[in-house]
């Protein structure tokens, strides 16, 4: 009989939480208290937008996604891989967590390819070709490299940056990175993937924080999208959640920064 796998938590924290010192401190305190092995993946888009503005660099968003030209790539590399990542690592070290900050380029942990020009229906209802620039679509994550760190008692803290193997950094969706890391580690561990953001979970009524939908399966998800209850940035988050379950992740929860252990929020069901 195959032995029971060791539990591992992959927690993704969104940019809105990263921007709020109280929310971030609460999340990191709870993350530090999680027993066993764990990985933290963070966003930081709002901080990148703010610093780009201060530097006189325009932030261009299309369909909720950041267009990353060469100048914006410099900003996100500095902000995600430097400012935010090292701040989180330092705060975890202060809480007794032996954290190590990574981008996808470090140890070749996450390899991506540059997103091709994409045909999209834009806000004005017209279809156009969109070049997102230096944005990466993930090809693979190196589970053995991550496991080597985890096995030595380290906690990887992964920034939303990958590389293409040809010397280029690529701006990459943090939800996708979290799902990719969770899936890569699923053959080795019993993985719980938790997406933490500013709401308590997936809401039936966006204006009511108490309207958390406790369980979502694929049938309900289709209904929620058709009725526009689920829209915008929640769609890729849920897409990543279902893909993770399909690829062996044991449990996926979408919840607030105050419930890192996944005891509350929305559970995604296969």
N, C-alpha and C positions, 0 to 999 in steps of 0.2 A: 504494500500500500504506500502511495506517495505521501511523504511527510507534509505536515501542515506548514504553509509558508509563513514567514515572519511578517507581521504587519508593518506597513509603511504609509505615512501620510504625505501627500503632495498638496500643498496649500498655495492657492493663487490669491494675491491681494491686489485689488484694483487701484488705479491712480488716484481716485477721489479719497480713498482711505490713506494712501501714502501722503497726500497733501495735508491731512488733518492730524496734527501732532497727537491729540488725545486719542483719536481712533487708532492711529498707528501704534501708539504705546500699548493700548489695550490689546490689540491683535498680537503684538510681539510678546507680551506677557503671557497670553494664552498659548501662543505657539511654543514658547519656551517650556511651558508646563506640559505639553503633549509628551507622553511617554514614548520611548522607542525611536525608531528611525524616521527621518522626515526630510522634506525638500520644500523650500519656499521659492515661489516665482512671483515677481512683482511687475506692475505696470509703472506708469509715470507720465502719461501723455499730457496732463494738465501742466505739470512742471516744465516739460519741454516747450509747450506753447508759450508759457510765461517768459522763459529765458530767451526763446527765439524773438519774442516781441521786444525785449530789452536790448537785444543785439541788432534790431532792425531787420529781422528776417521774417518774412510773411509765412504764416501757417496756412496751408491749403488743404482743405478737407473735401473729399468727394465720397458721398454715401457713407459718411461717418468714419472714413478711413483716411489716414494721413498720407498725402503725397510727399515723398521724401527725395528732394533734389540734393545735389552734393552739399550745399550749405546746411540744409536741414539734417542731413546725415551726420554732419559734424556735431550739431546740437544734440541729437538724440544719443549719439555715442558718448558724449561728455556727460549728459544728464542721467541716462539710464545706467550705463556701465560704470560711471564714476560717482557722481554726486549722490544719487539715490541708493545705488547698490552698496556703496561703502558706508553710507549712513546706517542702512539697515544691518549690515554686518557688524558694525561697531555696537549698535544697540543690542544685538543678540549676544555678542561677546560679553557685554555688561550683565546679561541675564544668565550667564553660565552656559551658553550654547556655542560650541566651537564651530562657528559659521565660516564658510569660504565663499567669496563672491565670484561668480562666473558669468561670462557671456558664452554664446554658442561657439565662439572661436577658441576659447580656452580649452585645451586638451581635445580640440575638434569634437566637442560634446554634441553640438547641434549643427548640422549642415543643411543649407537651404539653396534654392535657386531664385534668381531674380524674377519677380512676377511679370509675366508677359503683358503686353497691352491688352486691356480688358474692355469689352463692349458692355456698356452699362446704360440703364435708364436713369437719367439724372433728375434733380428736383423739378426742373421745368417740363418734365415729361418727355424730353427728347432723348433719343439714343445717341451716344457718342463713344468714341474710343478714348480710354483713359490710360495714360502711362503713369503708374504710381512711383516710378523712379526706383530708388534703392530700397525696395520692400521685398522681403523674403517669404517664399512659400516653403515650408519645411519639407525636407526629403527624409531625414532620419535623425535619431538621437542615439548616442553611444551609451547603451545601458551598462556595459562593462566598465567604462571610465567613471560613470557616476557611482556605480556600485563600489569601485575601488576606494573612492572618497568616503562613501557612507560606511563601508566596512571598517574604516579606520577611525570611526567615531566623529566624522565631520558632517556638517549639515550644509549642503549646497544652497546658495541663494542665487537664483538665476535671473539675470536681466533680460528684457525683451529684445535681444540683439542676437543675430546669428551671422554666419559667414558662408560664402559660396565656394571656398577652397581655392579661389583664384586671387585672393588678396583683398576682397571687398567685404566690408561689413554690411549687414542688411537689417533694416528695421522690421521687426516681426511681431505679430500679434501675441500678447502675453497669454491670452486664453489658449491659443493654439500651442504655444510652448509648454504650458502646464499640461495640456492633454497629451502632447507628444511624449513628454517626460514620463507621465504616468503610464502610458501604454508601453513604452520601452522597458519600464521596470516591472510591469505586470507579470512577465514570466518568472521573475525572481522573487517577488514579494506579493503579499495580499494588500493591494493598493486601494486606499481611499483618496479620492480626488475632491477637494473642497474649494469652491470658488467663493471668495469673500469680497463683498462690495458694500456700498453704503445702505442698501435696503436689507430687509429681513429675509428676503427670498424672492421668488417669482411672484409678483402681485397680480391678483385678478383685477384690482382697481389701482392704477398707478398713483392715485391721490390718497390712498388709504394704506398706511403701513401695516395695518392689521389684517389685510386681505390676502395673506400668504397662501398660495396653493401648495399644499403639503406634499403631494405626489404628482408627478407628470410622467406618463408613458407616451409612446410615439403617437398613439391615436389621439390622445388629448392634446398633444403638441400641435398636431395638424389642425385641430379645431381652434386652438388658441391663436395660431397664425392666421387662419382664415377669417377670424373675427377681429383681428388686429389688437387683441389683448396683449399678445406678445409681438413686439416689433423692435426695430432699431438694433442697438447693440446686444440686446438679449438673444436675438436669433443666432448669431455666431457662437455665443456662449453655450446655448442649448445644443446647437449642432455639434460642438466639440464634446459636450457631455455625452450625447448618445454615441458618438464615434468611439469615445473612450470605453463605454460599456461593451460595445460590439467587439472591441479589441482586447478584452480581458480584464479591464479595471473592475474591481469588485464592487465599489460603491461610489456614487457621485452625489454631492450635495451643493446647492447654491444657497448661501446664507450671508449673514452680516459679519462685520469684523468682530462683533461681540460673541460669536458662536463658532469659534475655530474648530471646536471638537465635533461639529456637525450634529449636535443634539437637537437643534431647531433649524428651521428653514425649509427649503424645497428639496426633496429627494427625487432624483431622476431614476426612473425604472426602465429596465430593458423590455 
